[in-house]
Amino acid sequence: MTKEFFRCTVCEDVHYGAAGPEECPTCGAENAYKSIEEKEAKESMGF
Ligand SMILES: [Zn+2]
């Protein structure tokens, strides 16, 4: 299974997995996760 990075469009929380969470565990937004590139994910996480 291919894993990808996803980011919440509301609070910018980054998730790594096969799919973005239906509900953001951080801010509670529904279907707010959008697929992003690994480079973008690392920048969001401060690498
Ligand atoms: Zn969120």
mmCIF file of the protein (N, C-alpha, C, O) and its ligand, coordinates in Angstrom:
data_MODEL
# 
_entry.id   MODEL 
# 
loop_
_entity.id 
_entity.type 
_entity.pdbx_number_of_molecules 
1 polymer     1 
2 non-polymer 1 
# 
_entity_poly.entity_id                      1 
_entity_poly.type                           'polypeptide(L)' 
_entity_poly.nstd_linkage                   no 
_entity_poly.nstd_monomer                   no 
_entity_poly.pdbx_seq_one_letter_code       MTKEFFRCTVCEDVHYGAAGPEECPTCGAENAYKSIEEKEAKESMGF 
_entity_poly.pdbx_seq_one_letter_code_can   MTKEFFRCTVCEDVHYGAAGPEECPTCGAENAYKSIEEKEAKESMGF 
_entity_poly.pdbx_strand_id                 A 
# 
loop_
_entity_poly_seq.entity_id 
_entity_poly_seq.num 
_entity_poly_seq.mon_id 
_entity_poly_seq.hetero 
1 1  MET n 
1 2  THR n 
1 3  LYS n 
1 4  GLU n 
1 5  PHE n 
1 6  PHE n 
1 7  ARG n 
1 8  CYS n 
1 9  THR n 
1 10 VAL n 
1 11 CYS n 
1 12 GLU n 
1 13 ASP n 
1 14 VAL n 
1 15 HIS n 
1 16 TYR n 
1 17 GLY n 
1 18 ALA n 
1 19 ALA n 
1 20 GLY n 
1 21 PRO n 
1 22 GLU n 
1 23 GLU n 
1 24 CYS n 
1 25 PRO n 
1 26 THR n 
1 27 CYS n 
1 28 GLY n 
1 29 ALA n 
1 30 GLU n 
1 31 ASN n 
1 32 ALA n 
1 33 TYR n 
1 34 LYS n 
1 35 SER n 
1 36 ILE n 
1 37 GLU n 
1 38 GLU n 
1 39 LYS n 
1 40 GLU n 
1 41 ALA n 
1 42 LYS n 
1 43 GLU n 
1 44 SER n 
1 45 MET n 
1 46 GLY n 
1 47 PHE n 
# 
loop_
_struct_asym.id 
_struct_asym.entity_id 
A 1 
B 2 
# 
loop_
_chem_comp.id 
_chem_comp.type 
_chem_comp.mon_nstd_flag 
ALA 'L-peptide linking' y 
ARG 'L-peptide linking' y 
ASN 'L-peptide linking' y 
ASP 'L-peptide linking' y 
CYS 'L-peptide linking' y 
GLU 'L-peptide linking' y 
GLY 'peptide linking'   y 
HIS 'L-peptide linking' y 
ILE 'L-peptide linking' y 
LYS 'L-peptide linking' y 
MET 'L-peptide linking' y 
PHE 'L-peptide linking' y 
PRO 'L-peptide linking' y 
SER 'L-peptide linking' y 
THR 'L-peptide linking' y 
TYR 'L-peptide linking' y 
VAL 'L-peptide linking' y 
ZN  non-polymer         . 
# 
_pdbx_entity_nonpoly.entity_id   2 
_pdbx_entity_nonpoly.name        ? 
_pdbx_entity_nonpoly.comp_id     ZN 
# 
_pdbx_nonpoly_scheme.asym_id         B 
_pdbx_nonpoly_scheme.entity_id       2 
_pdbx_nonpoly_scheme.mon_id          ZN 
_pdbx_nonpoly_scheme.ndb_seq_num     1 
_pdbx_nonpoly_scheme.pdb_seq_num     101 
_pdbx_nonpoly_scheme.auth_seq_num    101 
_pdbx_nonpoly_scheme.pdb_mon_id      ZN 
_pdbx_nonpoly_scheme.auth_mon_id     ZN 
_pdbx_nonpoly_scheme.pdb_strand_id   A 
_pdbx_nonpoly_scheme.pdb_ins_code    . 
# 
loop_
_atom_site.group_PDB 
_atom_site.id 
_atom_site.type_symbol 
_atom_site.label_atom_id 
_atom_site.label_alt_id 
_atom_site.label_comp_id 
_atom_site.label_asym_id 
_atom_site.label_entity_id 
_atom_site.label_seq_id 
_atom_site.pdbx_PDB_ins_code 
_atom_site.Cartn_x 
_atom_site.Cartn_y 
_atom_site.Cartn_z 
_atom_site.occupancy 
_atom_site.B_iso_or_equiv 
_atom_site.pdbx_formal_charge 
_atom_site.auth_seq_id 
_atom_site.auth_comp_id 
_atom_site.auth_asym_id 
_atom_site.auth_atom_id 
_atom_site.pdbx_PDB_model_num 
ATOM   1   N  N  . MET A 1 1  ? 0.851   -1.208 0.000  1.00 0.00 ? 1   MET A N  1 
ATOM   2   C  CA . MET A 1 1  ? 0.000   0.000  0.000  1.00 0.00 ? 1   MET A CA 1 
ATOM   3   C  C  . MET A 1 1  ? 0.883   1.254  0.000  1.00 0.00 ? 1   MET A C  1 
ATOM   4   O  O  . MET A 1 1  ? 1.833   1.364  0.774  1.00 0.00 ? 1   MET A O  1 
ATOM   5   N  N  . THR A 1 2  ? 0.556   2.156  -0.853 1.00 0.00 ? 2   THR A N  1 
ATOM   6   C  CA . THR A 1 2  ? 1.333   3.393  -0.937 1.00 0.00 ? 2   THR A CA 1 
ATOM   7   C  C  . THR A 1 2  ? 0.911   4.382  0.148  1.00 0.00 ? 2   THR A C  1 
ATOM   8   O  O  . THR A 1 2  ? -0.273  4.660  0.339  1.00 0.00 ? 2   THR A O  1 
ATOM   9   N  N  . LYS A 1 3  ? 1.895   4.893  0.837  1.00 0.00 ? 3   LYS A N  1 
ATOM   10  C  CA . LYS A 1 3  ? 1.577   5.911  1.841  1.00 0.00 ? 3   LYS A CA 1 
ATOM   11  C  C  . LYS A 1 3  ? 1.937   7.290  1.317  1.00 0.00 ? 3   LYS A C  1 
ATOM   12  O  O  . LYS A 1 3  ? 2.897   7.468  0.568  1.00 0.00 ? 3   LYS A O  1 
ATOM   13  N  N  . GLU A 1 4  ? 1.146   8.241  1.728  1.00 0.00 ? 4   GLU A N  1 
ATOM   14  C  CA . GLU A 1 4  ? 1.362   9.615  1.289  1.00 0.00 ? 4   GLU A CA 1 
ATOM   15  C  C  . GLU A 1 4  ? 1.272   10.556 2.473  1.00 0.00 ? 4   GLU A C  1 
ATOM   16  O  O  . GLU A 1 4  ? 0.835   10.184 3.562  1.00 0.00 ? 4   GLU A O  1 
ATOM   17  N  N  . PHE A 1 5  ? 1.696   11.777 2.231  1.00 0.00 ? 5   PHE A N  1 
ATOM   18  C  CA . PHE A 1 5  ? 1.541   12.801 3.263  1.00 0.00 ? 5   PHE A CA 1 
ATOM   19  C  C  . PHE A 1 5  ? 0.259   13.587 3.000  1.00 0.00 ? 5   PHE A C  1 
ATOM   20  O  O  . PHE A 1 5  ? -0.085  13.897 1.860  1.00 0.00 ? 5   PHE A O  1 
ATOM   21  N  N  . PHE A 1 6  ? -0.422  13.892 4.075  1.00 0.00 ? 6   PHE A N  1 
ATOM   22  C  CA . PHE A 1 6  ? -1.638  14.700 3.992  1.00 0.00 ? 6   PHE A CA 1 
ATOM   23  C  C  . PHE A 1 6  ? -1.516  15.825 5.003  1.00 0.00 ? 6   PHE A C  1 
ATOM   24  O  O  . PHE A 1 6  ? -0.881  15.667 6.046  1.00 0.00 ? 6   PHE A O  1 
ATOM   25  N  N  . ARG A 1 7  ? -2.121  16.952 4.695  1.00 0.00 ? 7   ARG A N  1 
ATOM   26  C  CA . ARG A 1 7  ? -2.085  18.075 5.631  1.00 0.00 ? 7   ARG A CA 1 
ATOM   27  C  C  . ARG A 1 7  ? -3.484  18.648 5.802  1.00 0.00 ? 7   ARG A C  1 
ATOM   28  O  O  . ARG A 1 7  ? -4.233  18.819 4.841  1.00 0.00 ? 7   ARG A O  1 
ATOM   29  N  N  . CYS A 1 8  ? -3.811  18.941 7.060  1.00 0.00 ? 8   CYS A N  1 
ATOM   30  C  CA . CYS A 1 8  ? -5.102  19.545 7.357  1.00 0.00 ? 8   CYS A CA 1 
ATOM   31  C  C  . CYS A 1 8  ? -5.086  20.985 6.841  1.00 0.00 ? 8   CYS A C  1 
ATOM   32  O  O  . CYS A 1 8  ? -4.174  21.755 7.142  1.00 0.00 ? 8   CYS A O  1 
ATOM   33  N  N  . THR A 1 9  ? -6.100  21.329 6.069  1.00 0.00 ? 9   THR A N  1 
ATOM   34  C  CA . THR A 1 9  ? -6.139  22.678 5.499  1.00 0.00 ? 9   THR A CA 1 
ATOM   35  C  C  . THR A 1 9  ? -6.544  23.717 6.538  1.00 0.00 ? 9   THR A C  1 
ATOM   36  O  O  . THR A 1 9  ? -6.417  24.918 6.300  1.00 0.00 ? 9   THR A O  1 
ATOM   37  N  N  . VAL A 1 10 ? -7.028  23.263 7.683  1.00 0.00 ? 10  VAL A N  1 
ATOM   38  C  CA . VAL A 1 10 ? -7.469  24.190 8.733  1.00 0.00 ? 10  VAL A CA 1 
ATOM   39  C  C  . VAL A 1 10 ? -6.328  24.509 9.706  1.00 0.00 ? 10  VAL A C  1 
ATOM   40  O  O  . VAL A 1 10 ? -6.001  25.677 9.921  1.00 0.00 ? 10  VAL A O  1 
ATOM   41  N  N  . CYS A 1 11 ? -5.714  23.450 10.302 1.00 0.00 ? 11  CYS A N  1 
ATOM   42  C  CA . CYS A 1 11 ? -4.682  23.696 11.320 1.00 0.00 ? 11  CYS A CA 1 
ATOM   43  C  C  . CYS A 1 11 ? -3.280  23.312 10.853 1.00 0.00 ? 11  CYS A C  1 
ATOM   44  O  O  . CYS A 1 11 ? -2.313  23.491 11.594 1.00 0.00 ? 11  CYS A O  1 
ATOM   45  N  N  . GLU A 1 12 ? -3.156  22.777 9.611  1.00 0.00 ? 12  GLU A N  1 
ATOM   46  C  CA . GLU A 1 12 ? -1.875  22.404 9.016  1.00 0.00 ? 12  GLU A CA 1 
ATOM   47  C  C  . GLU A 1 12 ? -1.184  21.241 9.719  1.00 0.00 ? 12  GLU A C  1 
ATOM   48  O  O  . GLU A 1 12 ? 0.034   21.096 9.626  1.00 0.00 ? 12  GLU A O  1 
ATOM   49  N  N  . ASP A 1 13 ? -1.941  20.427 10.410 1.00 0.00 ? 13  ASP A N  1 
ATOM   50  C  CA . ASP A 1 13 ? -1.414  19.216 11.021 1.00 0.00 ? 13  ASP A CA 1 
ATOM   51  C  C  . ASP A 1 13 ? -1.050  18.247 9.896  1.00 0.00 ? 13  ASP A C  1 
ATOM   52  O  O  . ASP A 1 13 ? -1.825  18.092 8.951  1.00 0.00 ? 13  ASP A O  1 
ATOM   53  N  N  . VAL A 1 14 ? 0.106   17.595 9.975  1.00 0.00 ? 14  VAL A N  1 
ATOM   54  C  CA . VAL A 1 14 ? 0.536   16.675 8.920  1.00 0.00 ? 14  VAL A CA 1 
ATOM   55  C  C  . VAL A 1 14 ? 0.303   15.231 9.347  1.00 0.00 ? 14  VAL A C  1 
ATOM   56  O  O  . VAL A 1 14 ? 0.621   14.840 10.471 1.00 0.00 ? 14  VAL A O  1 
ATOM   57  N  N  . HIS A 1 15 ? -0.261  14.441 8.422  1.00 0.00 ? 15  HIS A N  1 
ATOM   58  C  CA . HIS A 1 15 ? -0.543  13.037 8.665  1.00 0.00 ? 15  HIS A CA 1 
ATOM   59  C  C  . HIS A 1 15 ? 0.115   12.211 7.569  1.00 0.00 ? 15  HIS A C  1 
ATOM   60  O  O  . HIS A 1 15 ? 0.086   12.587 6.397  1.00 0.00 ? 15  HIS A O  1 
ATOM   61  N  N  . TYR A 1 16 ? 0.718   11.066 7.959  1.00 0.00 ? 16  TYR A N  1 
ATOM   62  C  CA . TYR A 1 16 ? 1.340   10.180 6.974  1.00 0.00 ? 16  TYR A CA 1 
ATOM   63  C  C  . TYR A 1 16 ? 0.627   8.845  7.000  1.00 0.00 ? 16  TYR A C  1 
ATOM   64  O  O  . TYR A 1 16 ? 0.549   8.198  8.044  1.00 0.00 ? 16  TYR A O  1 
ATOM   65  N  N  . GLY A 1 17 ? 0.104   8.429  5.851  1.00 0.00 ? 17  GLY A N  1 
ATOM   66  C  CA . GLY A 1 17 ? -0.593  7.155  5.792  1.00 0.00 ? 17  GLY A CA 1 
ATOM   67  C  C  . GLY A 1 17 ? -1.220  6.947  4.427  1.00 0.00 ? 17  GLY A C  1 
ATOM   68  O  O  . GLY A 1 17 ? -0.962  7.700  3.489  1.00 0.00 ? 17  GLY A O  1 
ATOM   69  N  N  . ALA A 1 18 ? -2.049  5.914  4.327  1.00 0.00 ? 18  ALA A N  1 
ATOM   70  C  CA . ALA A 1 18 ? -2.686  5.578  3.054  1.00 0.00 ? 18  ALA A CA 1 
ATOM   71  C  C  . ALA A 1 18 ? -3.764  6.587  2.684  1.00 0.00 ? 18  ALA A C  1 
ATOM   72  O  O  . ALA A 1 18 ? -4.047  6.793  1.503  1.00 0.00 ? 18  ALA A O  1 
ATOM   73  N  N  . ALA A 1 19 ? -4.362  7.212  3.683  1.00 0.00 ? 19  ALA A N  1 
ATOM   74  C  CA . ALA A 1 19 ? -5.406  8.200  3.438  1.00 0.00 ? 19  ALA A CA 1 
ATOM   75  C  C  . ALA A 1 19 ? -5.434  9.213  4.576  1.00 0.00 ? 19  ALA A C  1 
ATOM   76  O  O  . ALA A 1 19 ? -4.988  8.930  5.688  1.00 0.00 ? 19  ALA A O  1 
ATOM   77  N  N  . GLY A 1 20 ? -5.960  10.385 4.285  1.00 0.00 ? 20  GLY A N  1 
ATOM   78  C  CA . GLY A 1 20 ? -6.077  11.395 5.335  1.00 0.00 ? 20  GLY A CA 1 
ATOM   79  C  C  . GLY A 1 20 ? -7.209  11.024 6.272  1.00 0.00 ? 20  GLY A C  1 
ATOM   80  O  O  . GLY A 1 20 ? -8.189  10.413 5.847  1.00 0.00 ? 20  GLY A O  1 
ATOM   81  N  N  . PRO A 1 21 ? -7.088  11.389 7.559  1.00 0.00 ? 21  PRO A N  1 
ATOM   82  C  CA . PRO A 1 21 ? -8.167  11.096 8.502  1.00 0.00 ? 21  PRO A CA 1 
ATOM   83  C  C  . PRO A 1 21 ? -9.454  11.809 8.094  1.00 0.00 ? 21  PRO A C  1 
ATOM   84  O  O  . PRO A 1 21 ? -9.416  12.923 7.573  1.00 0.00 ? 21  PRO A O  1 
ATOM   85  N  N  . GLU A 1 22 ? -10.604 11.153 8.337  1.00 0.00 ? 22  GLU A N  1 
ATOM   86  C  CA . GLU A 1 22 ? -11.884 11.792 8.001  1.00 0.00 ? 22  GLU A CA 1 
ATOM   87  C  C  . GLU A 1 22 ? -12.107 13.008 8.897  1.00 0.00 ? 22  GLU A C  1 
ATOM   88  O  O  . GLU A 1 22 ? -12.651 14.031 8.481  1.00 0.00 ? 22  GLU A O  1 
ATOM   89  N  N  . GLU A 1 23 ? -11.658 12.851 10.158 1.00 0.00 ? 23  GLU A N  1 
ATOM   90  C  CA . GLU A 1 23 ? -11.795 13.973 11.075 1.00 0.00 ? 23  GLU A CA 1 
ATOM   91  C  C  . GLU A 1 23 ? -10.427 14.285 11.655 1.00 0.00 ? 23  GLU A C  1 
ATOM   92  O  O  . GLU A 1 23 ? -9.738  13.391 12.147 1.00 0.00 ? 23  GLU A O  1 
ATOM   93  N  N  . CYS A 1 24 ? -10.035 15.541 11.597 1.00 0.00 ? 24  CYS A N  1 
ATOM   94  C  CA . CYS A 1 24 ? -8.732  15.943 12.102 1.00 0.00 ? 24  CYS A CA 1 
ATOM   95  C  C  . CYS A 1 24 ? -8.664  15.752 13.619 1.00 0.00 ? 24  CYS A C  1 
ATOM   96  O  O  . CYS A 1 24 ? -9.506  16.283 14.344 1.00 0.00 ? 24  CYS A O  1 
ATOM   97  N  N  . PRO A 1 25 ? -7.658  14.991 14.114 1.00 0.00 ? 25  PRO A N  1 
ATOM   98  C  CA . PRO A 1 25 ? -7.544  14.765 15.561 1.00 0.00 ? 25  PRO A CA 1 
ATOM   99  C  C  . PRO A 1 25 ? -7.138  16.024 16.326 1.00 0.00 ? 25  PRO A C  1 
ATOM   100 O  O  . PRO A 1 25 ? -7.319  16.111 17.540 1.00 0.00 ? 25  PRO A O  1 
ATOM   101 N  N  . THR A 1 26 ? -6.598  16.977 15.616 1.00 0.00 ? 26  THR A N  1 
ATOM   102 C  CA . THR A 1 26 ? -6.132  18.197 16.269 1.00 0.00 ? 26  THR A CA 1 
ATOM   103 C  C  . THR A 1 26 ? -7.204  19.285 16.367 1.00 0.00 ? 26  THR A C  1 
ATOM   104 O  O  . THR A 1 26 ? -7.423  19.851 17.438 1.00 0.00 ? 26  THR A O  1 
ATOM   105 N  N  . CYS A 1 27 ? -7.872  19.574 15.241 1.00 0.00 ? 27  CYS A N  1 
ATOM   106 C  CA . CYS A 1 27 ? -8.846  20.674 15.254 1.00 0.00 ? 27  CYS A CA 1 
ATOM   107 C  C  . CYS A 1 27 ? -10.282 20.207 15.033 1.00 0.00 ? 27  CYS A C  1 
ATOM   108 O  O  . CYS A 1 27 ? -11.212 21.005 15.155 1.00 0.00 ? 27  CYS A O  1 
ATOM   109 N  N  . GLY A 1 28 ? -10.480 18.921 14.708 1.00 0.00 ? 28  GLY A N  1 
ATOM   110 C  CA . GLY A 1 28 ? -11.829 18.386 14.563 1.00 0.00 ? 28  GLY A CA 1 
ATOM   111 C  C  . GLY A 1 28 ? -12.502 18.657 13.222 1.00 0.00 ? 28  GLY A C  1 
ATOM   112 O  O  . GLY A 1 28 ? -13.670 18.313 13.047 1.00 0.00 ? 28  GLY A O  1 
ATOM   113 N  N  . ALA A 1 29 ? -11.794 19.265 12.272 1.00 0.00 ? 29  ALA A N  1 
ATOM   114 C  CA . ALA A 1 29 ? -12.382 19.542 10.962 1.00 0.00 ? 29  ALA A CA 1 
ATOM   115 C  C  . ALA A 1 29 ? -12.620 18.239 10.199 1.00 0.00 ? 29  ALA A C  1 
ATOM   116 O  O  . ALA A 1 29 ? -11.808 17.316 10.270 1.00 0.00 ? 29  ALA A O  1 
ATOM   117 N  N  . GLU A 1 30 ? -13.712 18.167 9.484  1.00 0.00 ? 30  GLU A N  1 
ATOM   118 C  CA . GLU A 1 30 ? -14.018 16.964 8.717  1.00 0.00 ? 30  GLU A CA 1 
ATOM   119 C  C  . GLU A 1 30 ? -13.563 17.088 7.270  1.00 0.00 ? 30  GLU A C  1 
ATOM   120 O  O  . GLU A 1 30 ? -13.728 18.132 6.638  1.00 0.00 ? 30  GLU A O  1 
ATOM   121 N  N  . ASN A 1 31 ? -12.988 16.003 6.757  1.00 0.00 ? 31  ASN A N  1 
ATOM   122 C  CA . ASN A 1 31 ? -12.488 15.945 5.379  1.00 0.00 ? 31  ASN A CA 1 
ATOM   123 C  C  . ASN A 1 31 ? -11.626 17.149 5.004  1.00 0.00 ? 31  ASN A C  1 
ATOM   124 O  O  . ASN A 1 31 ? -11.737 17.687 3.903  1.00 0.00 ? 31  ASN A O  1 
ATOM   125 N  N  . ALA A 1 32 ? -10.776 17.558 5.923  1.00 0.00 ? 32  ALA A N  1 
ATOM   126 C  CA . ALA A 1 32 ? -9.951  18.741 5.696  1.00 0.00 ? 32  ALA A CA 1 
ATOM   127 C  C  . ALA A 1 32 ? -8.555  18.378 5.195  1.00 0.00 ? 32  ALA A C  1 
ATOM   128 O  O  . ALA A 1 32 ? -7.774  19.260 4.839  1.00 0.00 ? 32  ALA A O  1 
ATOM   129 N  N  . TYR A 1 33 ? -8.240  17.076 5.166  1.00 0.00 ? 33  TYR A N  1 
ATOM   130 C  CA . TYR A 1 33 ? -6.893  16.670 4.753  1.00 0.00 ? 33  TYR A CA 1 
ATOM   131 C  C  . TYR A 1 33 ? -6.731  16.626 3.249  1.00 0.00 ? 33  TYR A C  1 
ATOM   132 O  O  . TYR A 1 33 ? -7.544  16.037 2.537  1.00 0.00 ? 33  TYR A O  1 
ATOM   133 N  N  . LYS A 1 34 ? -5.652  17.270 2.767  1.00 0.00 ? 34  LYS A N  1 
ATOM   134 C  CA . LYS A 1 34 ? -5.334  17.271 1.348  1.00 0.00 ? 34  LYS A CA 1 
ATOM   135 C  C  . LYS A 1 34 ? -3.963  16.630 1.166  1.00 0.00 ? 34  LYS A C  1 
ATOM   136 O  O  . LYS A 1 34 ? -3.055  16.840 1.970  1.00 0.00 ? 34  LYS A O  1 
ATOM   137 N  N  . SER A 1 35 ? -3.827  15.848 0.102  1.00 0.00 ? 35  SER A N  1 
ATOM   138 C  CA . SER A 1 35 ? -2.558  15.209 -0.211 1.00 0.00 ? 35  SER A CA 1 
ATOM   139 C  C  . SER A 1 35 ? -1.507  16.268 -0.540 1.00 0.00 ? 35  SER A C  1 
ATOM   140 O  O  . SER A 1 35 ? -1.775  17.199 -1.299 1.00 0.00 ? 35  SER A O  1 
ATOM   141 N  N  . ILE A 1 36 ? -0.313  16.123 0.032  1.00 0.00 ? 36  ILE A N  1 
ATOM   142 C  CA . ILE A 1 36 ? 0.777   17.059 -0.267 1.00 0.00 ? 36  ILE A CA 1 
ATOM   143 C  C  . ILE A 1 36 ? 2.044   16.282 -0.585 1.00 0.00 ? 36  ILE A C  1 
ATOM   144 O  O  . ILE A 1 36 ? 2.114   15.076 -0.348 1.00 0.00 ? 36  ILE A O  1 
ATOM   145 N  N  . GLU A 1 37 ? 3.047   16.972 -1.123 1.00 0.00 ? 37  GLU A N  1 
ATOM   146 C  CA . GLU A 1 37 ? 4.306   16.314 -1.443 1.00 0.00 ? 37  GLU A CA 1 
ATOM   147 C  C  . GLU A 1 37 ? 5.174   16.187 -0.193 1.00 0.00 ? 37  GLU A C  1 
ATOM   148 O  O  . GLU A 1 37 ? 5.054   16.965 0.753  1.00 0.00 ? 37  GLU A O  1 
ATOM   149 N  N  . GLU A 1 38 ? 6.057   15.177 -0.216 1.00 0.00 ? 38  GLU A N  1 
ATOM   150 C  CA . GLU A 1 38 ? 6.928   14.901 0.926  1.00 0.00 ? 38  GLU A CA 1 
ATOM   151 C  C  . GLU A 1 38 ? 7.750   16.133 1.323  1.00 0.00 ? 38  GLU A C  1 
ATOM   152 O  O  . GLU A 1 38 ? 7.924   16.426 2.506  1.00 0.00 ? 38  GLU A O  1 
ATOM   153 N  N  . LYS A 1 39 ? 8.244   16.838 0.319  1.00 0.00 ? 39  LYS A N  1 
ATOM   154 C  CA . LYS A 1 39 ? 9.035   18.037 0.559  1.00 0.00 ? 39  LYS A CA 1 
ATOM   155 C  C  . LYS A 1 39 ? 8.225   19.071 1.349  1.00 0.00 ? 39  LYS A C  1 
ATOM   156 O  O  . LYS A 1 39 ? 8.709   19.680 2.304  1.00 0.00 ? 39  LYS A O  1 
ATOM   157 N  N  . GLU A 1 40 ? 6.992   19.241 0.917  1.00 0.00 ? 40  GLU A N  1 
ATOM   158 C  CA . GLU A 1 40 ? 6.095   20.194 1.562  1.00 0.00 ? 40  GLU A CA 1 
ATOM   159 C  C  . GLU A 1 40 ? 5.799   19.775 3.011  1.00 0.00 ? 40  GLU A C  1 
ATOM   160 O  O  . GLU A 1 40 ? 5.746   20.604 3.920  1.00 0.00 ? 40  GLU A O  1 
ATOM   161 N  N  . ALA A 1 41 ? 5.610   18.468 3.191  1.00 0.00 ? 41  ALA A N  1 
ATOM   162 C  CA . ALA A 1 41 ? 5.314   17.921 4.523  1.00 0.00 ? 41  ALA A CA 1 
ATOM   163 C  C  . ALA A 1 41 ? 6.474   18.192 5.467  1.00 0.00 ? 41  ALA A C  1 
ATOM   164 O  O  . ALA A 1 41 ? 6.262   18.596 6.610  1.00 0.00 ? 41  ALA A O  1 
ATOM   165 N  N  . LYS A 1 42 ? 7.698   17.972 5.000  1.00 0.00 ? 42  LYS A N  1 
ATOM   166 C  CA . LYS A 1 42 ? 8.867   18.179 5.844  1.00 0.00 ? 42  LYS A CA 1 
ATOM   167 C  C  . LYS A 1 42 ? 9.037   19.652 6.200  1.00 0.00 ? 42  LYS A C  1 
ATOM   168 O  O  . LYS A 1 42 ? 9.441   19.980 7.316  1.00 0.00 ? 42  LYS A O  1 
ATOM   169 N  N  . GLU A 1 43 ? 8.733   20.533 5.264  1.00 0.00 ? 43  GLU A N  1 
ATOM   170 C  CA . GLU A 1 43 ? 8.807   21.964 5.549  1.00 0.00 ? 43  GLU A CA 1 
ATOM   171 C  C  . GLU A 1 43 ? 7.782   22.333 6.620  1.00 0.00 ? 43  GLU A C  1 
ATOM   172 O  O  . GLU A 1 43 ? 8.068   23.130 7.513  1.00 0.00 ? 43  GLU A O  1 
ATOM   173 N  N  . SER A 1 44 ? 6.592   21.750 6.526  1.00 0.00 ? 44  SER A N  1 
ATOM   174 C  CA . SER A 1 44 ? 5.547   22.018 7.505  1.00 0.00 ? 44  SER A CA 1 
ATOM   175 C  C  . SER A 1 44 ? 5.943   21.547 8.891  1.00 0.00 ? 44  SER A C  1 
ATOM   176 O  O  . SER A 1 44 ? 5.568   22.150 9.896  1.00 0.00 ? 44  SER A O  1 
ATOM   177 N  N  . MET A 1 45 ? 6.715   20.452 8.936  1.00 0.00 ? 45  MET A N  1 
ATOM   178 C  CA . MET A 1 45 ? 7.102   19.886 10.220 1.00 0.00 ? 45  MET A CA 1 
ATOM   179 C  C  . MET A 1 45 ? 8.400   20.483 10.758 1.00 0.00 ? 45  MET A C  1 
ATOM   180 O  O  . MET A 1 45 ? 8.861   20.126 11.842 1.00 0.00 ? 45  MET A O  1 
ATOM   181 N  N  . GLY A 1 46 ? 8.980   21.395 9.983  1.00 0.00 ? 46  GLY A N  1 
ATOM   182 C  CA . GLY A 1 46 ? 10.164  22.104 10.445 1.00 0.00 ? 46  GLY A CA 1 
ATOM   183 C  C  . GLY A 1 46 ? 11.484  21.429 10.157 1.00 0.00 ? 46  GLY A C  1 
ATOM   184 O  O  . GLY A 1 46 ? 12.472  21.707 10.838 1.00 0.00 ? 46  GLY A O  1 
ATOM   185 N  N  . PHE A 1 47 ? 11.537  20.545 9.164  1.00 0.00 ? 47  PHE A N  1 
ATOM   186 C  CA . PHE A 1 47 ? 12.804  19.913 8.789  1.00 0.00 ? 47  PHE A CA 1 
ATOM   187 C  C  . PHE A 1 47 ? 13.573  20.784 7.795  1.00 0.00 ? 47  PHE A C  1 
ATOM   188 O  O  . PHE A 1 47 ? 14.665  20.413 7.365  1.00 0.00 ? 47  PHE A O  1 
HETATM 189 ZN ZN . ZN  B 2 .  ? -6.829  20.205 11.656 1.00 0.00 2 101 ZN  A ZN 1 
# 
